[in-house]
Amino acid sequence: MRKTPLLVVFLTVFVDLLGFGIVIPFLPMYAQDLGATGLLAGLVLSTFSFMQFLFAPMWGRLSDRVGRRPVLLVTLAGGALSYALFAVARDLTTVFVARALAGFFGANIPVAQAYVADVTTPENRARGMGLLGMAFGLGFVFGPAVGGLLAEVAVWAPGAVAAALSATAFVIALFRLPESLAPEVRSRAATRRAHPILFLGTALRTRAVGGILLLFFFLVAGFVHLEFAVPFLLRDRFGFDKRAVGFVFVFIGLCMAFAQGFLFRRVAARFGEPKLLRVGPVAIAVGMQLYWILPVWPMLLPAIALVAVGMGVSNPSIPSLLSKRTPADMQGQTLGLSQSLGAFARAVGPFLAGWLYDDFKVAGGWSYAPFVAGAVLVLFGVALGWRSIAPADGDAAAPAAPPAPELG
């Protein structure tokens, strides 16, 4: 495993995700200050995810054709510009444009995952994906915490700092990130010209990857229910204020960073990704029920850790297993499809979770419905993907390629 490029990708993704997380804590309230209704504020949040749904496969497939490095450089530079636009936005239209551009350029996660797949052997793939997952977890921890502090300084500060961080990631990649994809692999990918989202139907019908993609969609959709409902549950049932809720999310992020960066690569080496994708989601579903069953908030800490660890071992298992079952010239495209499905789940999940929380409350003024629904979605994804995630002959040695579709 080539450690130096992986370290650069780790730093690039961490700084990029940190910039993304900085603007999240105050974005809905900022949109409302500019005249947005509750629905429009929700659309501002969803715009980012819808753009990722559309363009994650495009960036991934483009990286298969021209290389990972130029795509990462373009998207990091574009991300810096989008955050700079957000910093100077003083009307709702500009905010929408800035978030749409941030989603467009921020749909580069499959490119980073494909880079990791390029520079790791199948035996070390889990370690590389776990390192990338730790970058996500740490960005999730520090981004919102920093953003909350910056929002108190000035309305432009979160966007300006996010732009500076993305620009820093661009400079790091420009000088320290070599190309990972061989020219002959790029030439094979250049023959496919249609939009890669058209590959989704074929991918879902392919046993080697189809069930894994479906599992990822429902896994994210279920986890989004928890992310959305936890702040309201802590406020309405236990009396937490925003500061206390923020500390809970810091704890969640630290648990996920530990699980993805330290625990995952060790248990994956021993048990393999297929077993983790059957056990991890069950841990998530059980932990989600403990959130609302346990009577006092200190007892929530083990439940939080259980869900975070379950997600921490499940989430990196998806790209690790997909990359092992995908040919080298389709890594970016296939990983892009998985991120596209995840983005779609993040775009639609909050609407369903919000409806469930508002319309199915118990006498105390809080609701357990999103937690039950989230667990059902996660377990449904496991059922759909059960046959597909079964160990395949190529998992430990070389990618077992699904049949490439005719894309023109």
ROMI-960330 format. One record per residue (C-alpha): residue in three letters; y negated, x, z negated. Coordinates in steps of 0.02 Angstrom, whole numbers, padded with zeros to 5 digits, always signed. Last residue first. Example, Ala and Ser with C-alpha at 12.3 -4.5 7.8 and 13.67 -1.06 7.14 Angstrom:
<vexses>
SER+00053+00684-00357/ALA+00225+00615-00390/
</vexses>
This chain:
<vexses>
GLY-00208-01123+01329/LEU-00143-01161+01157/GLU+00045-01158+01190/PRO+00119-01152+01018/ALA+00193-00996+00937/PRO+00365-01026+00862/PRO+00364-00983+00677/ALA+00382-00797+00644/ALA+00494-00733+00506/PRO+00386-00593+00442/ALA+00483-00438+00390/ALA+00581-00380+00238/ALA+00585-00487+00084/ASP+00537-00655+00155/GLY+00630-00635+00320/ASP+00793-00716+00266/ALA+00704-00869+00197/PRO+00686-00923+00016/ALA+00655-01111-00002/ILE+00469-01149+00014/SER+00499-01262+00164/ARG+00632-01368+00082/TRP+00526-01408-00071/GLY+00361-01426+00020/LEU+00348-01614+00020/ALA+00416-01627-00158/VAL+00299-01491-00220/GLY+00152-01580-00140/PHE+00200-01742-00226/LEU+00205-01647-00390/VAL+00026-01588-00365/LEU-00036-01760-00310/VAL+00047-01846-00458/ALA-00029-01718-00577/GLY-00202-01751-00507/ALA-00179-01939-00522/VAL-00131-01924-00705/PHE-00278-01809-00742/PRO-00399-01917-00642/ALA-00342-02073-00739/TYR-00369-02003-00915/SER-00537-02086-00937/TRP-00676-02081-01067/GLY-00782-02216-01148/GLY-00685-02229-01311/ALA-00609-02396-01261/VAL-00521-02322-01109/LYS-00601-02290-00941/PHE-00527-02331-00772/ASP-00674-02366-00655/ASP-00787-02215-00683/TYR-00653-02082-00698/LEU-00551-02147-00552/TRP-00703-02160-00438/GLY-00759-01985-00482/ALA-00585-01913-00450/LEU-00576-01997-00280/PHE-00748-01932-00228/PRO-00714-01761-00302/GLY-00554-01739-00199/VAL-00630-01768-00026/ALA-00718-01601+00003/ARG-00604-01495-00105/ALA-00451-01561-00014/PHE-00535-01524+00153/ALA-00571-01347+00094/GLY-00388-01322+00046/LEU-00332-01386+00216/SER-00449-01264+00302/GLN-00392-01124+00189/SER-00213-01155+00244/LEU-00265-01164+00426/GLY-00359-01000+00409/LEU-00202-00917+00340/THR-00115-00972+00499/GLN-00253-00912+00615/GLY-00283-00748+00524/GLN-00100-00701+00522/MET-00065-00752+00703/ASP-00055-00580+00788/ALA+00051-00509+00647/PRO+00185-00642+00657/THR+00190-00772+00516/ARG+00326-00795+00385/LYS+00274-00652+00271/SER+00091-00704+00285/LEU+00133-00881+00231/LEU+00226-00818+00078/SER+00082-00710+00017/PRO-00047-00839+00066/ILE+00038-00974-00041/SER+00097-00863-00186/PRO-00085-00819-00223/ASN-00120-00999-00281/SER+00041-01034-00374/VAL+00036-00892-00501/GLY-00144-00922-00556/MET-00129-01110-00540/GLY+00011-01112-00668/VAL-00080-00983-00773/ALA-00238-01089-00773/VAL-00143-01249-00812/LEU-00050-01169-00958/ALA-00207-01082-01023/ILE-00304-01244-01025/ALA-00161-01331-01115/PRO-00153-01188-01242/LEU-00342-01207-01271/LEU-00339-01396-01282/MET-00274-01394-01461/PRO-00446-01336-01515/TRP-00516-01500-01441/VAL-00427-01625-01552/PRO-00308-01767-01505/LEU-00196-01690-01370/ILE-00149-01822-01241/TRP-00299-01800-01126/TYR-00284-01615-01084/LEU-00098-01615-01119/GLN-00073-01718-00961/MET-00154-01584-00853/GLY-00043-01453-00933/VAL+00114-01541-00875/ALA+00053-01554-00695/ILE-00006-01373-00692/ALA+00159-01310-00765/VAL+00250-01409-00631/PRO+00140-01326-00500/GLY+00191-01153-00562/VAL+00379-01185-00568/ARG+00418-01230-00387/LEU+00291-01116-00304/LEU+00343-00976-00423/LYS+00523-00993-00366/PRO+00473-00976-00183/GLU+00355-00828-00220/GLY+00489-00710-00286/PHE+00570-00698-00458/ARG+00552-00517-00511/ALA+00417-00450-00395/ALA+00325-00616-00406/VAL+00331-00607-00596/ARG+00244-00439-00597/ARG+00120-00471-00457/PHE+00071-00637-00537/LEU+00041-00579-00715/PHE-00096-00450-00686/GLY-00225-00503-00556/GLN-00179-00684-00527/ALA-00133-00732-00706/PHE-00270-00628-00787/ALA-00401-00694-00666/MET-00339-00871-00695/CYS-00350-00852-00884/LEU-00524-00776-00869/GLY-00580-00918-00756/ILE-00518-01052-00874/PHE-00603-00967-01022/VAL-00766-00958-00925/PHE-00743-01142-00883/VAL-00728-01182-01069/PHE-00884-01079-01105/GLY-00981-01182-00976/VAL-00924-01343-01059/ALA-00996-01277-01223/ARG-01164-01241-01140/LYS-01168-01410-01054/ASP-01141-01505-01218/PHE-00971-01550-01289/GLY-00952-01715-01383/PHE-00762-01719-01391/ARG-00718-01877-01294/ASP-00868-01906-01180/ARG-00927-01728-01156/LEU-00758-01639-01147/LEU-00687-01777-01037/PHE-00840-01773-00923/PRO-00831-01583-00902/VAL-00642-01592-00872/ALA-00648-01728-00739/PHE-00708-01631-00587/GLU-00604-01475-00613/LEU-00451-01581-00656/HIS-00465-01688-00501/VAL-00496-01530-00399/PHE-00327-01464-00461/GLY-00238-01612-00383/ALA-00322-01591-00214/VAL-00291-01403-00220/LEU-00104-01426-00250/PHE-00098-01568-00125/PHE-00167-01460+00015/PHE-00067-01306-00037/LEU+00096-01404-00039/LEU+00060-01469+00135/LEU+00032-01292+00200/ILE+00192-01232+00117/GLY+00288-01378+00192/GLY+00234-01329+00367/VAL+00262-01141+00353/ALA+00445-01100+00387/ARG+00489-01280+00431/THR+00370-01289+00578/ARG+00307-01468+00601/LEU+00151-01432+00497/ALA+00114-01279+00603/THR+00127-01378+00765/GLY+00007-01510+00701/LEU-00114-01379+00635/PHE-00119-01277+00796/LEU-00260-01386+00862/ILE-00367-01319+00719/PRO-00354-01152+00811/HIS-00482-01206+00942/ALA-00406-01166+01112/ARG-00404-00986+01176/ARG-00238-00903+01138/THR-00211-00751+01251/ALA-00322-00640+01141/ALA-00191-00639+01003/ARG-00078-00522+01101/SER-00223-00402+01132/ARG-00267-00399+00947/VAL-00090-00344+00902/GLU-00100-00201+01028/PRO-00266-00145+00955/ALA-00194-00125+00778/LEU-00273-00230+00641/SER-00339-00145+00484/GLU-00515-00091+00533/PRO-00596+00022+00404/LEU-00702-00043+00258/ARG-00812+00084+00169/PHE-00980+00093+00258/LEU-01004-00081+00329/ALA-00896-00166+00198/ILE-01003-00102+00055/VAL-01163-00142+00149/PHE-01105-00321+00183/ALA-01055-00345+00001/THR-01230-00290-00050/ALA-01305-00415+00072/SER-01197-00550-00007/LEU-01260-00498-00179/ALA-01442-00499-00123/ALA-01424-00672-00046/ALA-01343-00737-00207/VAL-01488-00661-00306/ALA-01616-00749-00196/GLY-01522-00915-00200/PRO-01508-00913-00389/ALA-01691-00859-00413/TRP-01780-00988-00304/VAL-01793-01123-00437/ALA-01855-00998-00565/VAL-01798-00921-00730/GLU-01695-01067-00797/ALA-01594-01073-00637/LEU-01555-00889-00662/LEU-01464-00921-00825/GLY-01354-01059-00753/GLY-01319-00954-00600/VAL-01259-00806-00704/ALA-01130-00914-00793/PRO-01084-01004-00632/GLY-01048-00838-00543/PHE-00967-00744-00688/VAL-00807-00840-00712/PHE-00772-00905-00536/GLY-00810-00731-00466/LEU-00685-00661-00590/GLY-00553-00785-00534/PHE-00583-00757-00349/ALA-00575-00568-00369/MET-00414-00592-00468/GLY-00343-00689-00321/LEU-00378-00543-00206/LEU-00282-00429-00323/GLY-00141-00556-00329/MET-00137-00560-00139/GLY-00115-00371-00136/ARG+00019-00370-00270/ALA+00112-00512-00185/ARG+00113-00419-00019/ASN+00193-00262-00093/GLU+00372-00298-00033/PRO+00307-00372+00130/THR+00212-00209+00160/THR+00026-00208+00132/VAL-00121-00159+00243/ASP-00114-00301+00370/ALA-00074-00437+00242/VAL-00226-00385+00140/TYR-00333-00396+00296/ALA-00259-00568+00332/GLN-00313-00625+00158/ALA-00489-00560+00188/VAL-00494-00650+00356/PRO-00423-00807+00275/ILE-00570-00803+00152/ASN-00701-00799+00290/ALA-00756-00982+00283/GLY-00914-00924+00194/PHE-01007-00907+00359/PHE-00990-01091+00402/GLY-00997-01150+00222/ALA-01157-01052+00189/LEU-01228-01117+00354/ALA-01193-01296+00300/ARG-01267-01260+00128/ALA-01428-01192+00206/VAL-01442-01336+00328/PHE-01419-01464+00189/VAL-01547-01376+00080/THR-01668-01370+00226/THR-01651-01558+00250/LEU-01676-01591+00064/ASP-01845-01507+00054/ARG-01913-01350-00029/ALA-01789-01222+00034/VAL-01846-01042+00005/ALA-01694-00988-00095/PHE-01576-01089+00014/LEU-01637-00995+00167/ALA-01600-00831+00077/TYR-01428-00899+00034/SER-01394-00935+00218/LEU-01457-00763+00271/ALA-01341-00674+00149/GLY-01195-00779+00209/GLY-01232-00733+00389/ALA-01223-00548+00344/LEU-01059-00575+00253/THR-00990-00677+00398/VAL-01037-00547+00529/LEU-00966-00402+00428/LEU-00804-00492+00388/VAL-00781-00537+00572/PRO-00816-00359+00628/ARG-00689-00287+00503/ARG-00543-00406+00531/GLY-00512-00369+00715/VAL-00565-00442+00882/ARG-00423-00563+00923/ASP-00336-00594+00757/SER-00508-00594+00674/LEU-00558-00733+00792/ARG-00405-00831+00734/GLY-00458-00817+00552/TRP-00641-00857+00590/MET-00588-01011+00688/PRO-00459-01066+00559/ALA-00593-01062+00421/PHE-00716-01155+00534/LEU-00685-01341+00520/PHE-00622-01352+00340/GLN-00749-01223+00285/MET-00888-01332+00356/PHE-00817-01481+00261/SER-00813-01378+00101/PHE-00996-01327+00111/THR-01053-01501+00155/SER-00960-01574+00005/LEU-01088-01514-00123/VAL-01235-01580-00023/LEU-01136-01739+00008/GLY-01120-01765-00179/ALA-01308-01749-00198/LEU-01326-01875-00056/LEU-01216-01999-00149/GLY-01310-01975-00312/THR-01473-02004-00220/ALA-01572-01856-00157/GLY-01759-01845-00188/LEU-01789-01658-00200/ASP-01756-01661-00388/GLN-01590-01745-00346/ALA-01541-01596-00238/TYR-01587-01477-00380/MET-01481-01579-00501/PRO-01330-01568-00385/LEU-01357-01380-00353/PHE-01383-01323-00534/PRO-01211-01256-00578/ILE-01156-01213-00399/VAL-01289-01086-00345/ILE-01216-00934-00435/GLY-01037-00972-00387/PHE-01064-00930-00204/GLY-01147-00764-00243/LEU-01005-00719-00360/LEU-00882-00768-00224/ASP-00961-00642-00104/VAL-00971-00506-00237/PHE-00788-00532-00282/VAL-00733-00544-00101/THR-00818-00381-00054/LEU-00761-00291-00212/PHE-00580-00343-00182/VAL-00592-00300+00003/VAL-00658-00126-00044/LEU-00517-00105-00170/LEU-00390-00157-00041/PRO-00461-00032+00083/THR-00441+00107-00048/LYS-00266+00058-00106/ARG-00167+00073+00054/MET+00000+00000+00000/
</vexses>
